[in-house]
């Protein structure tokens, strides 16, 4: 028996296919958002606390308020569907929770079931006889009543079937339909294949590093949702309202050909240019370029960076500018995730730490790399002792202890020791500090160890949404331990097959 469909305001919700539709417009939502919307529909006009939502929608498996708040925000965005004049479907009740403020009408795939209401009993006044209708026999009255009940039932049945049929038709749009409604606060970051420049490999790793920094910073500390597509070369329509493109181009400058890094931010709604910067990259200025770009983004997006974000950006300020380039080289190797890349990343980070001892984030990155190496390749006693000493040094560093990197190290280490509950606590602390693809991959690994594959799939899809591409897929399949995408994340497997 399929789940019943429900009409919420103007939206027809079909839980069986995770879809909502109205006026010919059909959207597919994540299963968790559909579950959340259906639970609201079961409790219309009731104030539901975060704890109640966690108990019944997440069944107490995700206990951070951040996850609930993010899901509510995504659900509101979907129900708004880009129409700012649309009424709020889910309202916030301060200090109490959330409430569905739309009308709710339930029906089933087979049709509505109506229960006839018996007519009120006749009132007989003492001393009088009840009125009778001698011209209408009892059998005829029952026949008329039966026909009215059946008429109402069939009318309701046809109405509900018509709604379901319209939903089914709209859920299978023509193949040629490519219209997308833009989300103004979503940003795609892309790395364009421009003209070849000298040192193309190092320039590319620098651009990928900048994209990773911008993505994590804005997702964690701003109201924008950023998708890092520097590792995703699929040409497909996007609903993001803005696109940040990084490209290296050869141009004539003072009678000589020079390579510039072009950074452009375009508003996809009208094609207007919000930011257009060109940098001549040398070995001495990667740090100053990073600082100028982040400042220019803040101005273009009219988004002042909060103090916590500025503190995080300060950790990406090595004493030597060349150390930043080498750090991003190691970071790209870490994102690849295979044992050879991890070994190279560890060696590069050794050099970075040697050149810039005060670069604390490089210390944390190296610890992440080394615990991942240990999870993929056994170490001898000497190597294991060195790794434990490295984890201890990082854990005792006050600058690192308040970062997401510290909890990523702890999560991987706890999973290696089989301490799943400790790993779960650690990665949720990391997610509270930073919204990144790596955190959600590790959350998925923890859920797998807890035997909760549905929640693991949610985490993996979130990670791939934040940074789509073969690197994230490799992490899902191979980091810490091997995962069968076909079994655990069939949606992602089908998505990649369609690609």
N, C-alpha and C positions, 0 to 999 in steps of 0.2 A: 504493500500500500504506500503510495507516494505521500510526501508531506503536503499538507494543505497550503494553498496559496492564500495570500492576504493582501487586501488593498489598504495601503497606509497613505492617507492623503491622496495625492495624485499618482503615487507609485504602486504598481502591481508587483508584489514580491513573490518570486517562485523559488523557494529554498532548494528544491530538488536539483536545480541547475545553477544555483548561486547567482541568480539574475534579478535585476529590478528593471521595470520598463514603464514608460509613460509616453503618450502622444507619438508613437513611432520611434522613440528613443530608447535603446536597450543598453544596459551596462552590466558587466560581469564583475562581481565583487569577490574578495577573498572569503573563504568559508567562515572564518572567525567573525568577519563583519556581518555576514548574513545571520549567523547565530545570535549576534548581539542585537541586530534589528528585530529578529523574530521574538527574542525575549522581551524587548520593549513592547512589542505588539501584544504580547500576552498580559502586559501590565500597563495598559494605556492610562495616561493622566495620573500615574503613581510616581512618587519620587523614589528612585532606586539609588542606593549608596554604592560607592566603589566596591566595598566589601561584598555586598549582595551580588553585584555583577561578577566579581571574581569567583564567588561560590558557585554560581549557576552557569556562567558562560565559560569561564576558564577552569572551573572545578578545582579552584585553589592551587593550580599548578604554577601559575605566574602570579607572584604576590606583590609586584612593584606597581605603584600607582602610575608610573610613567607609561606602562603598556596600556592601561585602561584609558588614560588621557589621550594617548596617541590614536588608539582605535576610535574613540569618540570623535576626534578631530577628522580622521579619514572618512568616517561614516557621514558626518555633517557635510564634508566637501562633496561626497558622492551624491547626497540627496539634494544639495544646492545645484549641482550639475552646472556650475559656472554662472548661474542666475542669481546675482546679488540681491535682486528684489524678491526672490522666493522667500516665503516665511520659514522661520526656524522650525525644523521638525523635532530636534532634541534640544531642550533648553537646560541651562545650568541653574540649579537651585543652590545659592551660596551656602556653604558649610553643611549641605545635606546630600547632594548628589545630582542626578540627572532625571529628566522627565520627558516622555514622548508627548508632544503637544499637537498631534494630528489625529484625525478620525481613523478608526480601524474597523474593517469589514472582513470577516473570515469566510472562505468558501473552500471546497475541495475540488480535486481534479474531476471527480465524477459529478459534482453538482452539490447544491446546498440541500441540507436536510431540514425540512420545516416540521415543527410539531404543532398540529392544529390546536387552537385554544377553544375549549368548549364554551358555548354561549352561556350567559348568566342564568341561573335558575329563576323561574317566574316567582314573583312575590304574591302570596295569597293572603288577602285580608280576611280575618275571621268574620264569619257570618255571610261571606260572599262566595260565589263560585268563580273559579278562574275563567278568563276569557277563552273561548274556543273558536276555532276557525272551521266551521262545519263544512265549508266548501273545499278545504284542502285536506285530503286524507293524510295520516301520519306517514304512510309509505312514500307519498309524493314529497312531503317536506324533507324526509331523510335523503331522498334522491337529489333534491336541489342543493342541500347542504354538502353532500358528497361531491357534486360537480364543482361547487365553489372551491372546496378544499383542493381538489385535483387541479383546478385551473390555476390557483395561486402557486401550488407546488411546481407545476410545469413551467410557469412564468419565471419563477426563481431559478429553476434548473437551467432553462435556456439562457438566462442572463449570465449565470456563472460560467456555463460552457462557452459562451461568446467571449467573456473576459479571458478565459484560459486559452481559447483559440487565438485571440489577438496577441496574447503574450507569446504563444508558440510561433506564430508567424513572424513577430518582431524579433524573436530570439534567433532567427535564421536569416540575417540580412543578405542581400545579394553580394556576390563575391566582389563586384566592382565598387561597392560602397566603402569609401575610405575617409569619410568625414570624421573628424575628431574634435571634441570640445576641449579647448586649451585650459590648463590649470595655471593661472597667472603666477602662482607662488611655487611652481616646480621649475627646476633648472636642470638642463642636460649639459654635461661637460664632455666635449669631444676633442680628439686630437686628430687634426687633418693631415693627410699625406701631402705635404707641400713640396716645393723644389728641394732637391738634395743639397745639403750643406756639409761642410767639413765637420768631422766629429759628430755625425748624425746620431750615433748610439748614445753618447753621453748627453746630447741635447734632448733626446727623447726621454731618457730616464729623468732628467730634470723636469720636463713638462709633465710627465706622469706623476712625479712627486708633488708638484704644485697642485695638480688636479685632486690628488688624494687629500692634501692638506685643506684645500678649499671645501671639498665635499664633507669631510668629517667636522670641520669647524662650523659650517653653516647648518648642517643637520643637527648638531648638538646645541648650538647657542643662538640660532636665529629662527625666524618663523618660516624659512624657506625649506623645501624638500629638494635635495640635490641628488642627481644620479650620475655617478662617475662612469662614463662610457668610453674612457680612453682605451679600454681593452675589448671594446665591443664594436665590431666593424660591420654590423648588419644594417643595411639601408631599409628602414621601415618607418612608418609614420609614428610620431611621438605626440603625446598630449601635453608635454611640458610647454609652459608659456614663454620660456626664455632658453637660449642656447649660448653657452660660453665655448668658443672655439679657440684652440691654441694651434698655431701653425708656424713652421719655420720656412722663411722665404729668402731667396737671394735677390738683392736689389743693389743697384748702383748707388754708391755713396762716396762723394768726393772723388769721382773718376775711378773708383775701384768697386769691384763686386764684394759685398759683405752680406753676411747672414744675419737676419733679424728674427726675433721671436715675436709674432703677431698675436695679440690677445684681443678678441672681439666678443662683446656681449650684445646679443640681438634680442629685441622683444618680438616674439613670433606672431603676436596679435596684429601688428601693423608693419613689421619689418624695420622698425626704427633702430638705430644704433645707440645703445646705452653706454657703451664703453669701447674705445678703440685705442689700444696702446701698442707701441712697437719698442722692443728692447734689443739693443746690441749686446749680446751675451759674451762676457769674457770670463776668464778664470777668477777675476777679482770681484765681480759684482753680482753673483747669484743671490746673495743675501739682501742686498739693497733692492734688487728687482722684486724679490718676494715681498719685502716690506711695502714697496710702492704699489704693487698689484693688490695686496690685501686692503690697503688704504683706499685705492681707487674703487674697488668693489664696494666697500662700505658706503662711499659717496654715491656711486651709481645706483645702488639698491636702496638708498636712504635708510640704511640699517646700521646704526652705531654698534660697534662691537662692545659687548659687556666686559666687565673686569675679568671674569673667569676665562673668557676667550682670549683676552689680551695676555693673561698669565700663561695660557697654553701656548700661544704664539711665541712668547718669550723663550719657551723651552726649545724652540726651533731656531735659536740664535747662537750658533757655535762661534767661538773666538776666531776661527779661520774660515773665510768664506768658501774656500775649496772643500772644506769638510762637509758643507751642506750638499754640494754636488755628489760627493762620494756617499753620503748618507742616503740620498735618494736612489743612488745606484744599488745600494744594499737593500733598500726598501722594496724596489721593484723585484729583486731576486727573492725576497721574502714572500711577496705576493704570488710569485710563480709556485712556490711551495714544495717542489721536488727536492730530493736529498742533495743532488749536485748543486742546485741553486742555493740551498740553505748553507752548504759548506762554503761556497764562494762568498755569500753574504756575511758569514761569520768572520772570514779573513778580511774582507773590506772594512767591517766595523772595528776590527782590531786596529787597523791603520787609522781610522777616524778617531778612535779613543786616544791613540798615541799622539796624534797631531793636536787634538782639542780635548784635553782631559776634563774640562769643565762642561762638556757637551753631555749632560746627564741623560737626555733622551736616547742618545746613541748607546749608553750603557743598558737602558731598559730594552731597546730593540735587539741588542745582541743576546740578552738573556732569553727573549722570546724565540729567537732563531735557534739557540742552543737546546732549549727544552723541546722544541719541535724536532730537531735532529735526533734527540734521544728517543722520541716517540716513534721515529721511523727506522732508526738504526741502533742496535744495542751498543753500549759503550763498555770499555773495560773499566777496571776498578779505578785506575788513575784518572781517566776521563770523567767518570761519574763523580769522583771526589772534587774535581775542578768545577764541575757543573753545580754541585751542591754549594760549594764556596761562592760561586758567582751568584746564585739565587739568594744566598744569605746577604752578600754585599748589597744587592739591589733592594732587598727587603728592609735593610737598615738605612737606606738613603732617604732622608725626609722629603726630598723633592720628588722622588719617584713614587713614594708610598701613597700619594694622593692622586695618582693618575690611573687611567684605564689600563695602561700597559702593565702596571703592577698586578692588577686582577686577572689580566690575560695570562701572565706567567703563572700565577697561582692556580688558575683554572686548569691549564694544561698539566701542571705538576700534580694536582689533586686527581685528575682523571687517570694519569699514569699510575698513581698509587691505589686506584680503585675507590677513592673517597668521593663518591658522587654527590652526596649532600653538601660537603664542603665546596666542591666545584660549583654546584648550583648557587650557593650563597655568593661565591666570589664573582661569578660572571654577571649576576644581577647587580652587584655593586659596580662592576665595570660598565654595564649598560646605563646605570644612573648617571655615570660621569661622562659617557661618550656614546653617541649613536654612530656605530661604524659597522661595515660589512663583516669584519673579523669577529666582533663581539657576537653577532647573530649566528655566524657559523659555529662558534664555540658553544653558544646556547643550544643550538641544534644537536651538537654532539652530547651535551649533558642530558638532554631529553631522551636521546636514543639510549643512553646508559640507564635511564630511569624506566625504559620500556614504554615511553609515550611518543610513538612515532608521528601521531597527528600533530602534536605541538612541535616536534622536531621539523616536520615539513613546513609549518608556518614560519619558523625561524630561518630555515634555509631559503625559502622564497623571499623573505624580507632581505636577507643578505644579497641575493642575486638581484633584487630590485635596486638596492643601493649601489652595487657595482656589478653589472652584468658582464659576462665574458668567460673565457676559458680558464682564467686564473681562479675566479671564485668557484667555478664548477670543480676544478681540481682540488681546491681546499675542501669542498663539501664531500667529495668522493674519497680523499686520501689523508687529510690532516688528522692527526692524533690516532685515528683508526679508520679502516675502510668502511664506506657507506654505499649501499646499493640505492642509487637514485631511482631506479625503476620500482623498487619495493617501497622505499620510504617517501620519496617525493615524485609520485607518478605525474603530477601536474607539470612539474619542471621538465620531466623526461619527455612528455608530449609536446611541451612548448619548444624544446630544442629540436625535436624530430620535425616539427612543422617548419622550423627555421631552415 
